């Protein structure tokens, strides 16, 4: 089951952080079609968010076609992004993990790493 982390200093709305984390979990193979998400009340309690914020995230996920609510039962993943294989098994993930370990070992702080990632993303994915 996925556990949500809310960064109150990120500048991104909390409900969008939940949406993004579900999308990432789907891409990494942590969640798959048929999996049940924690209840909105459980997410709200765990993250100290207003329950309406969690419900807004779940409605957005439903709008994106990624989940479907089943009244009285819960919210279930209905679709996963098409991927030839899970990103969790990708050699790229291992290389990125090695790079992160080196960056941390060289004393880079998260803000430094984030700036490098953003610069590389803009260079290689300019339309995003």
C-alpha positions in Angstrom: 0.0 0.0 0.0 1.2 3.5 -0.8 2.0 5.9 2.0 1.7 9.6 1.1 4.2 12.3 2.1 3.2 15.9 2.0 5.8 18.6 1.7 4.2 21.7 3.1 7.1 23.9 1.8 7.1 22.6 -1.8 4.7 25.2 -3.2 2.6 22.5 -4.7 -1.0 22.0 -3.5 -1.3 19.0 -1.1 -4.0 17.4 -3.3 -1.7 17.5 -6.3 1.1 16.0 -4.3 -1.2 13.0 -3.6 -2.1 12.8 -7.3 1.6 12.9 -8.3 2.5 10.3 -5.8 -0.1 7.9 -7.1 1.0 8.5 -10.6 4.7 7.8 -9.6 3.6 4.6 -7.7 1.9 3.4 -10.9 4.9 4.1 -13.0 7.2 2.3 -10.5 4.9 -0.7 -10.3 4.2 -0.1 -6.6 0.5 0.2 -7.5 -1.2 -1.8 -10.2 -4.8 -2.1 -11.6 -7.0 -3.6 -8.9 -5.0 -2.3 -5.9 -7.0 -0.5 -3.3 -5.9 3.0 -2.1 -6.1 3.8 1.6 -9.4 5.5 2.5 -9.5 9.2 2.2 -10.1 9.5 5.9 -7.0 7.4 6.6 -4.9 9.5 4.3 -6.2 12.7 5.9 -5.4 11.4 9.4 -1.9 10.1 8.4 -0.9 13.3 6.6 -2.8 15.8 8.9 -4.7 17.1 5.9 -8.3 18.2 5.8 -10.4 15.2 4.6 -11.7 17.4 1.7 -8.2 17.8 0.4 -7.8 14.0 0.2 -11.2 13.7 -1.5 -10.2 16.4 -4.0 -7.1 14.3 -4.9 -9.1 11.1 -5.3 -11.7 13.0 -7.5 -8.8 14.2 -9.7 -7.4 10.7 -9.9 -10.8 9.5 -10.9 -11.1 12.3 -13.5 -7.7 11.1 -14.9 -9.1 7.6 -15.2 -6.6 6.1 -12.8 -8.9 5.1 -10.0 -12.6 4.2 -9.5 -14.6 4.6 -6.3 -16.7 1.6 -5.3 -19.3 2.9 -2.8 -19.1 1.1 0.5 -15.9 -0.7 -0.5 -13.2 1.9 -1.3 -11.2 3.4 -4.1 -9.3 1.1 -6.5 -6.7 1.6 -9.2 -8.4 1.1 -12.5 -5.5 1.8 -14.9 -1.8 2.0 -15.1 0.4 3.9 -17.5 1.5 1.7 -20.4 5.0 0.6 -19.7 6.9 -2.3 -21.3 8.2 -3.1 -17.7 8.2 -1.6 -14.3 10.5 1.4 -13.8 11.4 -0.1 -10.5 13.3 -2.8 -12.4 14.9 -0.5 -14.9 18.7 -0.3 -15.0 18.2 3.5 -15.1 16.8 3.4 -11.6 20.0 1.8 -10.3 22.1 4.3 -12.1 20.1 7.1 -10.7 20.4 5.7 -7.2 24.2 5.4 -7.6 24.3 9.0 -8.8 22.2 10.1 -5.8 24.5 8.2 -3.4 27.6 9.9 -5.0 25.9 13.4 -4.8 25.1 12.8 -1.1 28.6 11.6 -0.4 30.0 14.7 -2.0 28.0 16.9 0.4 25.3 18.1 -2.0 22.1 19.1 -0.3 18.7 18.3 -1.6 18.3 21.8 -3.0 21.5 21.3 -5.0 20.4 17.9 -6.3 17.0 19.3 -7.2 18.5 22.2 -9.1 20.7 19.7 -11.1 17.7 17.5 -11.9 15.6 20.5 -13.0 18.4 21.8 -15.3 18.8 18.3 -16.9 15.0 17.9 -17.3 14.8 21.3 -19.0 17.7 20.3 -21.3 16.3 17.0 -22.3 12.5 17.5 -21.9 12.1 21.2 -22.8 8.3 20.9 -23.5 7.5 19.7 -20.0 
